[in-house]
Amino acid sequence: MYYPFLLGGYGLYLLFSLPALILGLWAQLKVQTAFSKYSRIRTLSGLTGAQIARRMLDMNGLHDVRIERVNGFLSDHYDPRAKVLRLSPEIYSSPSIAAAGVAAHEAGHAIQDSQAYAMLQLRTAIVPTVQIGSWLGPIIFILGFFFQADPIAWLGVGLFGLTALFALITLPVEIDASNRAKQWLATSGVVYNQEMEGVRSVLDAAALTYVAAAIQAITTVLYYVFLLMGRRRD
């Protein structure tokens, strides 16, 4: 997608990207391991992910937020524009510990939205720009770099830099949603104390993937900057 291997050789790019890549793979492994383990363990309350999300929303006065089932593996998300919480099949109808954690996490985003949580508002506002910059930025950078048009190349860096900014903004948004989920689950009675270890394992592993994504985006931007600055020194 970013075509960085075209620039400066594999070795230089790996020097920048390999740590983030390893962290990303490790994070994905932790998510898969935690989800696979705790998706097989049923909560003592027997409530499904959809029921837990509904209860958390209602207890926070968010009766107008709809909950919908959406296809796709772990495609769970909250849409702040439509005020809809969408849960994947393995979360929506499952009474597992993993489903409880994920559903409560997404409900946490809805609560952030209702409280005008600044970082969520900022992330939502820049989504359209980031979607453009994430694919157009590297293309503009490559064109500017190869044709030695530095202003164009720097424009590409700036556009792709929005992806790194988005990833950084996402970190506190996701961590805050997980903290809200953990706190509510621990005090609401829908999850018992001995089940909270599983909830924390699932949510903490998921948070690590966002850390890896942010590091990867930042290192890619730094790689582009290094190439441009290196050529200027030459």
C-alpha positions as CSV (number, residue, x, y, z in Angstrom):
1,M,0.0,0.0,0.0
2,Y,2.8,2.5,0.9
3,Y,5.4,1.3,-1.6
4,P,8.3,2.1,0.7
5,F,10.3,-0.8,-0.6
6,L,10.8,1.1,-3.8
7,L,12.8,3.7,-2.0
8,G,16.2,3.2,-0.5
9,G,16.3,-0.6,-0.6
10,Y,14.9,-3.2,1.6
11,G,17.6,-2.9,4.3
12,L,16.9,0.7,5.2
13,Y,13.1,0.2,5.2
14,L,13.4,-2.9,7.4
15,L,15.6,-0.9,9.8
16,F,12.7,1.5,10.3
17,S,9.8,-0.9,10.0
18,L,10.9,-4.2,11.5
19,P,10.4,-3.4,15.2
20,A,6.9,-2.1,14.6
21,L,6.2,-5.2,12.4
22,I,7.4,-7.6,15.1
23,L,5.3,-5.7,17.7
24,G,2.3,-5.9,15.4
25,L,2.6,-9.6,14.9
26,W,3.0,-10.2,18.6
27,A,0.0,-8.1,19.3
28,Q,-2.1,-9.9,16.8
29,L,-1.0,-13.2,18.3
30,K,-2.0,-12.0,21.8
31,V,-5.4,-11.0,20.6
32,Q,-6.0,-14.2,18.8
33,T,-4.8,-16.3,21.8
34,A,-6.8,-14.3,24.4
35,F,-10.0,-14.2,22.3
36,S,-9.8,-17.9,21.4
37,K,-9.4,-18.8,25.1
38,Y,-12.0,-16.6,26.6
39,S,-14.6,-16.9,23.8
40,R,-14.9,-20.5,25.0
41,I,-15.6,-19.6,28.6
42,R,-19.2,-18.6,29.4
43,T,-19.9,-15.9,31.9
44,L,-21.8,-16.9,35.0
45,S,-24.5,-14.3,34.2
46,G,-25.1,-15.9,30.8
47,L,-25.7,-12.5,29.2
48,T,-24.8,-12.2,25.5
49,G,-22.6,-9.4,24.2
50,A,-25.6,-7.6,22.9
51,Q,-27.5,-7.8,26.2
52,I,-24.4,-6.5,28.1
53,A,-24.0,-3.6,25.7
54,R,-27.7,-2.8,25.9
55,R,-27.6,-2.8,29.7
56,M,-24.4,-0.7,29.8
57,L,-26.0,1.8,27.4
58,D,-29.3,2.0,29.3
59,M,-27.6,2.5,32.6
60,N,-25.8,5.5,31.1
61,G,-29.1,6.9,29.7
62,L,-28.3,6.0,26.1
63,H,-31.6,4.4,25.3
64,D,-31.5,5.9,21.7
65,V,-28.3,4.2,20.7
66,R,-29.2,1.1,18.6
67,I,-27.4,-2.2,18.6
68,E,-27.1,-4.0,15.3
69,R,-25.5,-7.3,14.3
70,V,-22.9,-6.9,11.5
71,N,-21.1,-9.5,9.5
72,G,-17.4,-10.0,9.7
73,F,-15.0,-11.4,12.3
74,L,-14.4,-9.0,15.1
75,S,-15.9,-6.2,13.0
76,D,-17.3,-4.6,16.1
77,H,-17.5,-0.8,16.2
78,Y,-19.5,2.2,17.3
79,D,-20.7,4.7,14.6
80,P,-20.9,8.1,16.2
81,R,-22.7,9.7,13.2
82,A,-25.5,7.1,13.1
83,K,-25.5,6.5,16.9
84,V,-25.4,2.8,16.2
85,L,-23.3,0.1,18.0
86,R,-22.5,-2.7,15.6
87,L,-21.5,-6.1,17.0
88,S,-20.1,-9.1,15.0
89,P,-21.9,-12.5,15.2
90,E,-19.3,-13.9,17.6
91,I,-19.9,-11.0,20.0
92,Y,-23.6,-10.2,19.5
93,S,-25.0,-13.6,20.5
94,S,-22.2,-15.1,22.6
95,P,-22.4,-15.2,26.4
96,S,-18.6,-15.6,26.7
97,I,-16.1,-13.5,28.7
98,A,-14.5,-12.3,25.5
99,A,-17.9,-11.1,24.2
100,A,-18.6,-9.3,27.4
101,G,-15.3,-7.4,27.2
102,V,-15.6,-6.4,23.5
103,A,-19.3,-5.4,23.8
104,A,-18.6,-3.3,26.8
105,H,-15.7,-1.7,25.1
106,E,-17.8,-0.6,22.1
107,A,-20.5,0.7,24.5
108,G,-17.7,2.7,26.1
109,H,-17.3,4.5,22.8
110,A,-21.0,5.4,22.8
111,I,-20.6,6.8,26.3
112,Q,-17.6,8.8,25.1
113,D,-19.7,10.2,22.3
114,S,-22.6,11.2,24.7
115,Q,-20.1,13.0,26.9
116,A,-18.4,14.8,24.0
117,Y,-15.1,13.1,24.7
118,A,-12.7,15.5,22.9
119,M,-10.3,12.9,21.4
120,L,-13.2,10.9,20.0
121,Q,-14.7,14.0,18.4
122,L,-11.3,14.9,16.9
123,R,-10.8,11.4,15.5
124,T,-14.3,11.4,14.0
125,A,-13.7,14.8,12.4
126,I,-10.4,13.9,10.7
127,V,-11.5,10.5,9.3
128,P,-12.4,11.7,5.8
129,T,-9.1,13.5,5.5
130,V,-7.1,10.5,6.8
131,Q,-8.8,8.2,4.4
132,I,-7.6,10.3,1.5
133,G,-4.1,10.9,2.9
134,S,-3.4,7.2,3.7
135,W,-3.5,6.2,0.1
136,L,-2.8,9.4,-1.8
137,G,0.1,10.5,0.5
138,P,2.5,7.7,-0.4
139,I,1.8,8.1,-4.1
140,I,2.5,11.8,-4.1
141,F,5.6,11.2,-2.1
142,I,6.9,8.6,-4.6
143,L,6.3,10.9,-7.5
144,G,7.9,13.9,-5.8
145,F,10.9,11.8,-4.7
146,F,11.7,10.2,-8.1
147,F,11.2,13.4,-10.0
148,Q,13.2,15.3,-7.4
149,A,10.4,17.7,-6.7
150,D,10.9,18.1,-3.0
151,P,7.8,20.3,-2.3
152,I,5.6,17.6,-3.8
153,A,7.4,14.9,-1.8
154,W,6.9,16.9,1.4
155,L,3.3,17.3,0.6
156,G,3.0,13.5,0.4
157,V,4.8,13.2,3.7
158,G,2.3,15.6,5.2
159,L,-0.7,13.8,3.8
160,F,0.5,10.4,5.1
161,G,1.5,12.0,8.4
162,L,-2.3,12.4,9.0
163,T,-2.4,8.6,9.3
164,A,0.2,8.7,12.1
165,L,-1.7,11.5,13.7
166,F,-4.9,9.5,13.5
167,A,-3.2,6.5,15.0
168,L,-1.9,8.6,17.9
169,I,-5.3,10.1,18.6
170,T,-6.8,6.6,18.5
171,L,-4.7,5.4,21.4
172,P,-6.3,7.4,24.2
173,V,-9.7,6.9,22.6
174,E,-9.4,3.1,22.7
175,I,-7.6,2.9,26.1
176,D,-10.3,5.1,27.7
177,A,-13.1,3.0,26.2
178,S,-11.4,-0.1,27.6
179,N,-11.1,1.5,31.0
180,R,-14.7,2.4,31.0
181,A,-15.6,-1.2,30.1
182,K,-13.5,-2.7,32.8
183,Q,-14.8,-0.3,35.4
184,W,-18.5,-0.9,34.5
185,L,-18.2,-4.7,34.2
186,A,-16.4,-4.9,37.6
187,T,-19.1,-2.9,39.4
188,S,-22.3,-3.8,37.5
189,G,-22.6,-7.4,38.5
190,V,-22.9,-8.8,35.0
191,V,-19.3,-10.1,35.2
192,Y,-17.9,-11.7,38.4
193,N,-14.5,-10.8,39.9
194,Q,-12.9,-14.1,38.8
195,E,-14.0,-13.4,35.2
196,M,-12.4,-10.0,35.1
197,E,-8.9,-11.5,34.4
198,G,-10.2,-12.7,31.1
199,V,-11.8,-9.4,30.2
200,R,-8.6,-7.6,31.0
201,S,-6.6,-10.1,28.9
202,V,-8.8,-9.5,25.8
203,L,-8.9,-5.7,26.1
204,D,-5.3,-5.3,26.9
205,A,-4.2,-7.4,24.0
206,A,-6.5,-5.4,21.7
207,A,-5.0,-2.1,23.0
208,L,-1.5,-3.4,22.1
209,T,-2.6,-3.6,18.4
210,Y,-3.3,0.1,18.4
211,V,0.1,0.8,19.9
212,A,1.7,-1.2,17.2
213,A,-0.3,0.6,14.5
214,A,0.8,4.0,15.8
215,I,4.4,3.0,15.9
216,Q,4.3,1.6,12.4
217,A,2.7,4.7,11.0
218,I,5.2,7.0,12.8
219,T,8.2,4.9,11.6
220,T,7.0,5.1,8.0
221,V,6.7,8.9,8.2
222,L,10.2,9.0,9.7
223,Y,11.5,6.8,6.8
224,Y,10.1,9.2,4.2
225,V,11.7,12.1,6.1
226,F,15.0,10.3,6.4
227,L,15.1,9.8,2.6
228,L,14.3,13.4,1.8
229,M,16.8,14.8,4.3
230,G,19.5,12.3,3.2
231,R,19.2,13.4,-0.4
232,R,19.4,17.1,0.7
233,R,22.7,16.4,2.4
234,D,24.0,14.7,-0.7
